[in-house]
Amino acid sequence: MFKFQVREEHRIDKVFDNIEDFLQHWLNENGCKEDDKLKQLYVNKRPHKKTRASKGLESFQKEVSVRYKQLSLAQKALYKAVGKEYFIRNCRG
């Protein structure tokens, strides 16, 4: 869940202050309205092959790891709960 937030921050060049800001952005991007019933969001998960280009992936993973370690226990629990509730992997790619 936290990786999705950091990936989206890199994509749109904006840093979210907290999980609520990220979720508001994500729901707006996916066309959800305030009165819509929440449904699970599918995340396309494809196998990753190591290449020379994956060096950027390593620096991304390090950034995510460092930022995740800075979260409080309550924030980590919140990200985990939201991830389990609303984000599921769609392995069909």
C-alpha positions, 0 to 999 in steps of 0.5 A: 500500500505504501509503495503505491503511494510513493509510486504515485508521488513520483508519477505526479511529482507531488508528496502526500502529507498522509494516507488520507490525502493519498486515498482522496487523490486515488479515489478521484483518479479512479472516478469515485464520487463522495457518495459512491460505495467503496469497492476494492481497487485492483492493482495490476501485478506483473512479474518483474525481470531484472535488467539494467534498467532495474537500478532505478527500481532499487533506489525506489525500493530504498526510498520506500524502505527509509520512508516506511521506517519513519512512520509510527506504529499506528501509521503502519497499521493504518496503511496495512489495514487500508491495503488489505481492505481496498487494494487487491492484486489482479494477477491477470496481466 
